[in-house]
Amino acid sequence: MKKKKLLSTFVTALVVVFFLSFVAFLGTSIVLKSYNVSLTAQKKEMETKISNVKAEIDTLETQIADLQDRNRVLSMIDDQMQSIKTNNVVDLTGN
């Protein structure tokens, strides 16, 4: 009788431990799955931000190249020199 009671208690404890470990497994599985989904969403958001910044950098590099173009600078100087020259012209005919 004592052996049966001891065996019954052992089996009951084993069932309880198995049930608790199963519940712990399910809980950690759900938590880790939701955490993984959260990290995936953050990753996609960061990738979108990175691609936007890269596009902005490309646009700014193009603008820098346009602003540094020698012909553009020379044409601006020519335009300023012509406006300075025309400002210095005085009409002496009195019209």
C-alpha positions in Angstrom: 0.0 0.0 0.0 2.8 2.3 0.9 4.5 1.6 -2.5 1.3 2.3 -4.4 0.7 5.6 -2.6 4.4 6.6 -3.2 4.1 5.6 -6.8 0.8 7.5 -7.1 2.3 10.6 -5.5 5.3 10.4 -7.8 3.1 10.1 -10.9 1.0 13.0 -9.8 4.1 15.1 -9.2 5.4 14.1 -12.7 2.1 15.1 -14.3 2.2 18.4 -12.5 5.8 19.1 -13.6 5.0 18.1 -17.2 1.9 20.3 -17.2 3.9 23.3 -15.8 6.7 22.8 -18.3 4.2 22.6 -21.1 2.6 25.9 -20.0 6.0 27.5 -19.6 6.9 26.3 -23.1 3.7 27.7 -24.6 4.2 31.0 -22.8 7.8 31.5 -23.9 6.9 30.5 -27.4 4.1 33.1 -27.6 6.3 35.8 -26.1 9.2 35.1 -28.4 6.9 35.0 -31.5 5.5 38.4 -30.7 9.0 39.8 -30.0 10.1 38.4 -33.3 7.2 40.1 -35.1 8.0 43.3 -33.3 11.7 43.1 -34.4 10.7 42.4 -38.0 8.5 45.5 -38.1 11.3 47.6 -36.6 13.7 46.2 -39.2 11.4 47.0 -42.1 10.9 50.6 -40.7 14.7 51.0 -40.4 15.2 49.7 -44.0 12.7 52.2 -45.3 14.4 55.1 -43.4 17.8 54.0 -44.7 16.5 53.8 -48.3 15.0 57.3 -47.9 18.2 58.7 -46.6 20.2 57.1 -49.4 17.9 58.6 -51.9 18.3 62.0 -50.3 22.1 61.6 -50.3 22.1 60.8 -54.0 20.0 63.9 -54.7 22.3 66.1 -52.6 25.3 64.7 -54.3 23.8 65.5 -57.7 23.0 69.0 -56.5 26.6 69.4 -55.3 28.0 68.2 -58.6 25.7 70.7 -60.4 26.7 73.6 -58.1 30.4 72.8 -58.5 30.2 72.7 -62.3 32.9 75.0 -63.7 30.7 76.2 -66.6 27.9 77.2 -64.2 30.3 79.2 -62.1 31.8 80.9 -65.2 28.3 81.8 -66.5 27.3 83.3 -63.2 30.5 85.4 -63.2 29.8 86.5 -66.8 26.2 87.4 -65.9 27.5 89.5 -63.0 30.2 91.2 -65.1 27.7 92.1 -67.8 25.3 93.6 -65.2 28.2 95.6 -63.8 29.2 96.8 -67.2 25.7 97.9 -68.2 25.3 99.8 -64.9 28.4 101.8 -65.7 27.1 102.9 -69.1 25.8 106.5 -69.0 23.6 108.0 -71.6 25.1 111.5 -72.5 22.5 112.4 -75.1 20.0 113.6 -72.5 17.1 111.4 -73.5 
